[in-house]
Amino acid sequence: MQAALPPGKRDGWLKKIYEKKALGIKQNILSNDIRVYTKLANEFMHSIPKMMFILLPLIALLLKLLYVRKKQTFYVDHAIFIIHLFIAIYILWLISYGFDSLKIVTGLKLFSWLSGSMFFVTLFYQYKAMRNFYEQSRLKTILKYCLFNLLEFFFGCCIYCDGINKKE
């Protein structure tokens, strides 16, 4: 269909790649409902450490840009803060996986609730760490926290999708 269109109205290379991927995903979902979601979730969980390692300098740069007016804070300070934050997140995830294991062993729903609550504990810890490290007002910290997480999610998705594209 694209060949029949005049050259000025054809999709660009980025749109072609997007449409091809979207069509492949739709076909997989229609043919393998549960298996596709399970495989996608497993691949995502196994690629999180790689994404965090690759994102480390990018996130430090992002924080440097968010806190550009703090002249006494250098890029290395932001990088060390991100390493601290990633270590804390790994520890909280480890606790969450422990709760999941206890839920499987005991069958108590309490451990599911505790495991799910670790997500919110992680978000709260990140906010408090930013507030303490950068010493800004609550409003500024909340705004920068929201923007930071939005951009971090965007970068993570870009890296994850790039990894999927390279596998195919």
C-alpha positions as CSV (number, residue, x, y, z in Angstrom):
1,M,0.0,0.0,0.0
2,Q,2.9,2.3,0.7
3,A,4.4,1.8,-2.7
4,A,1.1,3.0,-4.3
5,L,1.3,6.4,-2.5
6,P,3.3,9.3,-3.8
7,P,6.8,9.6,-2.2
8,G,5.8,12.6,-0.1
9,K,2.9,10.8,1.6
10,R,4.7,7.5,2.4
11,D,5.5,6.6,6.0
12,G,8.9,7.5,7.3
13,W,11.4,4.9,8.4
14,L,10.5,5.3,12.1
15,K,6.8,4.9,11.4
16,K,7.5,1.7,9.3
17,I,9.4,0.2,12.2
18,Y,6.7,1.1,14.7
19,E,3.9,-0.3,12.4
20,K,5.9,-3.5,11.8
21,K,6.4,-4.1,15.5
22,A,2.8,-3.2,16.4
23,L,1.5,-5.7,13.8
24,G,3.9,-8.4,15.1
25,I,2.7,-7.9,18.7
26,K,-0.9,-7.9,17.7
27,Q,-0.5,-11.2,15.9
28,N,1.4,-12.7,18.9
29,I,-1.3,-11.6,21.3
30,L,-4.1,-12.9,19.2
31,S,-2.4,-16.3,18.9
32,N,-0.9,-16.8,22.4
33,D,-2.8,-14.7,24.9
34,I,-1.2,-15.7,28.3
35,R,2.1,-16.9,27.0
36,V,3.0,-13.6,25.4
37,Y,2.3,-11.6,28.5
38,T,4.2,-14.1,30.7
39,K,7.2,-14.0,28.3
40,L,7.1,-10.2,28.1
41,A,7.0,-9.9,31.9
42,N,9.8,-12.4,32.4
43,E,12.0,-10.6,29.8
44,F,11.3,-7.3,31.4
45,M,12.2,-8.5,34.9
46,H,15.4,-10.1,33.7
47,S,16.5,-6.9,31.8
48,I,15.9,-4.5,34.7
49,P,19.5,-4.8,36.1
50,K,20.9,-4.2,32.6
51,M,18.6,-1.2,32.1
52,M,19.6,0.2,35.4
53,F,23.3,-0.2,34.6
54,I,22.9,1.5,31.3
55,L,20.7,4.2,32.7
56,L,23.1,5.1,35.5
57,P,25.0,7.8,33.6
58,L,21.9,9.1,31.8
59,I,20.0,9.4,35.1
60,A,22.9,11.2,36.7
61,L,22.9,13.6,33.8
62,L,19.2,14.1,34.1
63,L,19.6,14.9,37.8
64,K,22.4,17.3,36.9
65,L,20.0,19.1,34.5
66,L,17.2,19.1,37.0
67,Y,19.4,20.6,39.7
68,V,21.4,22.9,37.5
69,R,21.3,25.8,39.9
70,K,22.9,23.8,42.7
71,K,26.5,24.8,41.9
72,Q,28.1,22.9,44.7
73,T,26.7,19.6,43.4
74,F,28.8,17.9,40.7
75,Y,27.9,15.2,38.2
76,V,29.8,12.7,40.3
77,D,27.6,13.6,43.3
78,H,24.5,12.8,41.3
79,A,26.0,9.5,40.1
80,I,26.8,8.5,43.6
81,F,23.3,9.4,44.7
82,I,21.9,7.2,41.9
83,I,24.1,4.3,42.9
84,H,22.9,4.7,46.5
85,L,19.3,4.8,45.2
86,F,19.7,1.8,43.0
87,I,21.2,-0.2,45.9
88,A,18.3,0.8,48.1
89,I,15.8,-0.2,45.4
90,Y,17.5,-3.6,45.0
91,I,17.3,-4.2,48.7
92,L,13.6,-3.3,48.8
93,W,13.0,-5.6,45.9
94,L,14.8,-8.4,47.6
95,I,12.5,-7.9,50.6
96,S,9.5,-7.9,48.3
97,Y,10.7,-11.2,46.7
98,G,11.1,-12.6,50.2
99,F,7.5,-11.7,51.0
100,D,6.4,-13.4,47.7
101,S,8.3,-16.6,48.7
102,L,6.7,-16.5,52.2
103,K,3.3,-16.2,50.5
104,I,4.0,-19.3,48.4
105,V,5.2,-21.3,51.4
106,T,2.5,-20.2,53.9
107,G,-0.4,-19.3,51.6
108,L,-1.2,-16.2,53.7
109,K,-2.5,-13.2,51.7
110,L,-0.8,-10.9,54.2
111,F,2.6,-11.5,52.4
112,S,1.0,-10.5,49.1
113,W,-0.1,-7.3,50.6
114,L,3.4,-6.7,52.1
115,S,5.0,-7.5,48.8
116,G,2.8,-5.1,47.0
117,S,3.3,-2.4,49.5
118,M,7.1,-2.5,48.9
119,F,6.4,-0.8,45.6
120,F,5.0,2.2,47.4
121,V,7.8,2.1,50.0
122,T,10.3,2.2,47.1
123,L,8.6,5.3,45.7
124,F,8.4,7.0,49.1
125,Y,12.1,6.2,49.8
126,Q,13.1,7.7,46.5
127,Y,11.2,10.9,47.3
128,K,12.7,11.2,50.8
129,A,16.2,10.5,49.5
130,M,15.8,13.3,46.9
131,R,14.5,15.6,49.5
132,N,17.3,14.9,52.0
133,F,20.1,14.9,49.5
134,Y,19.2,18.1,47.5
135,E,17.6,19.9,50.5
136,Q,14.9,21.7,48.6
137,S,11.3,22.5,49.5
138,R,8.6,19.8,49.4
139,L,6.9,21.4,46.3
140,K,10.1,21.6,44.3
141,T,11.1,18.1,45.3
142,I,7.7,16.7,44.3
143,L,7.7,18.4,41.0
144,K,11.3,17.3,40.2
145,Y,10.5,13.8,41.6
146,C,7.5,13.5,39.2
147,L,9.5,14.8,36.2
148,F,12.4,12.6,37.1
149,N,10.4,9.4,37.3
150,L,8.5,10.2,34.1
151,L,11.8,10.7,32.2
152,E,13.4,7.7,33.9
153,F,10.5,5.6,32.8
154,F,10.7,6.9,29.2
155,F,14.5,6.2,29.0
156,G,14.0,2.8,30.5
157,C,11.3,1.9,28.0
158,C,13.4,3.1,25.1
159,I,16.4,1.0,26.2
160,Y,14.1,-2.0,26.9
161,C,12.4,-1.7,23.4
162,D,15.8,-1.3,21.8
163,G,16.9,-4.6,23.4
164,I,13.8,-6.4,22.2
165,N,14.4,-5.0,18.6
166,K,18.0,-6.3,18.7
167,K,16.8,-9.8,19.8
168,E,14.5,-10.1,16.8
